Every structure is written in C-alpha cells, then in structure tokens.
Amino acid sequence: MAAAEPKRVFPVTGGVIVLVVCALLALALVTDAAIRSGIGNALLLAPWPLLALWGVYVVAVASDVRADLTGVRVQNFLRRTWAPWSRVKRVAMRWQLEITFDDGAVLRCFGGPARSRSRRIGPGRTREDSAEQSHDGIAALHRLRADSALHRLRADSEVRSDAELTRSWDMPALAALVVLAVWAILAVLVTL
C-alpha cells in the first residue's frame, strides 16, 4: 500500500454542504432538547441525531477517490480499495467512475466524478455543460496513470502486474459508529 495519502482527491459533489446543513440541524435539535428538558434528557436524545449525522457523513463525505503516481484509492462508504496503476487496465465513466483491473474485476466508485445531465438553457444564453467537470476528473486520472507508467520507465523499474490490490475498512468511522451505538443502547436502558 502507498506510504502517504494520495495527493489528488475527487470527493462527492456537494457532500460537505449536505453534512454542514445536517450538522446544524442536529445541533439545533439537541440544543432545543437541552433548553426545554435539561442537559440530562438532551444527552439521552443526542445519539439519535448523531447516528443520522454519521450516516450522512459516510454517504456524502467519506466516499471519495484519491490518486497519485503510485496508484488510486477508492472509498465506497466504509470500504477502501487501493490499487497500484500497474493493476489498472481501464478508467472510464459510465454513470459513475468505473475502474477495471487487469483480472477483469470492475470497481464502481460511489465517490468521485460523476456524470450528470446537461442543464437546460434559456433564450439568449450560452450552453452550459455540467458534465465537463466529470470529464476533467477522468482526464486527471488518465494523466496520473500515464505519468506513473512514464515514471516507472524512466526509473528503469520493472512493471509489476502482480502488485496487490489492498482492501480495508474505514476504522475511524466504524469506531465512531460503535461509540454512538453503545451510547444509544445506554440511553434506551436508562429510560426503561
């Protein structure tokens, strides 16, 4: 696996905005509960909006695509896959980013650039192509893959097709889920 985090990040579009709006809503709900019924009851109610906020984080922010000269890391919800460029056969856009490996396996990326419908234009306006950004993301991944191959050739290193694909879990997000689940169970037990 790569020693450092890949440099180029392709996040889910608008994910951070959705997370901030949901965090403000959760804060308002917990604050209202604290004002109306006290801190104790607010602590009993807090795990529920926080669990919802955790879900929004996993769906809207955590899923992304990161790439550099060594390879590409894809995080789909809580699952991470890292692949060196030597194992990547094809990077393409269908409805979402798809990475095909040399063994024929296809990894569909929830995060990263995505294809969107073109926007309608009014009279007297110029055409806006909203899918342009996704094509820029694909082009950036193609450039990184080509630069990686060029770098390997310049360094006179062997092209290793047996380099490993590494799959792992997002442990900090899973740890947060466990803490919130225990908190929610304790809140239910206290209220019984």
N, C-alpha and C positions, 0 to 999 in steps of 0.2 A: 504494500500500500504506500501511497505517496507520503513523504515525511511531513510536508506542510499542506495547509489547506489550499486547494486550487484557487488561482487568482481571479478568474472571470466568473461572475455569478449571474445566473439567469433566474430571477425569482418569479413567483406567481404575480401577475399584473394586478395591482391594487390590493394585494394581501395585507400589507401593513396598515393601509387606511381602514380596511374592514376590522382588523384587530384593534386599532385605536378606538374606533366607534364602539365596538363591543366592550372594550375595557372601560370606557367612560360610562356606558350603560350599567355594567356590573358594579362599578364604584357608586353610581347613583342609587342603585338598589340596596347595596349594603349600607350606605350612609343613611338612607331613609329608614331602614330597619333599625339602625343604631339610635337614631333620633326618636323614633316612635316607641320602641320597646326596650331599648337599652343595649349595652355592649354585649352582654351575655347571649341574648337572643340573636343579635347580629352575627355572632361567632357561630351559632348553630345553623343559621341560614346561609352563611358565606360559602360553604363548599359547593353549593349547587350552581350559583352563577360562575364560580371559578372553574368548575368542571366544564361548563358550557364554553367559557373563555379558552380553556385548554384545547377543547375540540376545534374551536375557530383557529387557534394558533397552529395546530397540526395540519389542518386542511389548507389554511390561507397563507401561512408564512413558512413553515418548516419545509414544505415540499419545494425543492429547487434543483437546479442543475449548476454544477461548478466544474470548470475546466481550466487546465493549464497545459504546458508542454508535456507533462508526464502522463496525463490521462483525463478522464472525466468521472465525476462523482454525481450520481443521481440519487436524490432522496424523494421517495414517494411515500407520503405520510410518515410512518415511523421506520420504514425500511430503507437502508442505504446500500447502494451498489457502486463500487469503484472499479473502473476498467482502464487498463493502460491502452493507449492509442493503438498499439500493435495488435490488440484483440478486436478493435472496432473495424467492421467491414463497411458499414454504411451509416450515415447520419442523414435522416430525411424528415420531412414534415408531412404528416397526413392530416389528421385532425389535431394531433398534438405531436410533439417531438418523439421520434422513434429512433432508437439506436439498435442496429443489427450487429451481432457479434460474429466472429469467424466460425463458430459452431452452429450458426443458423438461429440462435435464440434472439428474440426481439424484446427489447426493454422499452415500454411505453412510458414516457415521462409525464407525470401529473404536473409538476412544476416546470418552469422554463418557458421559452417562447411558445406561443400557441397561435394557430390560425384563427382569424376572426373574420366575420363578414364585413364587406366593404360598406362604408356609410353612404347614406343617401345624400344627394346634394340638391340644393335649391337652385332656382333660376339665377343666372348671373354669377354663380360660384364656380371655383375650380374643383376638380376631382380630388378627394382625399382618399388615399388608400391606407386603411388602418392595418392591413396585413404586412405593410412594409417593415415594421419593427420586427416581426417574427422572422422575415426573410433575412434581416440583418443579423439576428441571433444565429440562424442556421449558417450564414456566411462566416460569422466569427468562429463557430465550432469547426467548420471546414478549414479555415485558416490555421487554427491551433493544431488540428490533426496533420495538415500538410507541413507546418513548421516543425512539428515533432518528428516527422519522418525525415525531413531535411537535417534536423539537428542530429538524429541518430546516424545518418550517413556521413556527416561532417566529423563526427566523433569516432568514426570507424568502429562503432559498436555493432554487435550482432542484433539483428531484428529478431526478437524473441516472440514467437507466436504462442509459446507455452506459458507466458506470463499469466498470473492468476487473476480471475475476477474475484473481488472480495465483497462479500455481503455481510452487513451487520445491522444492528438496531440502533435507534437514536436513544441511548441510555439516559441522558438528562431528561428528555421528555417522558420516558417511561417512569423514571423515578418521581417526577412531579405528579404523574397520574396515580402512582401508588400512594403518595402522601395525601393527595386530595381524596382518594377513595377511602383511606383509613379515617381521615377527618370526617367525611360524610357518614361513615358507619358509626363512628363515635357520636356524632350529632344525633343520629337516629336513636342510638341506645340511650343517650341522656334524656331524650324527650319521651321515652316509653314509660 
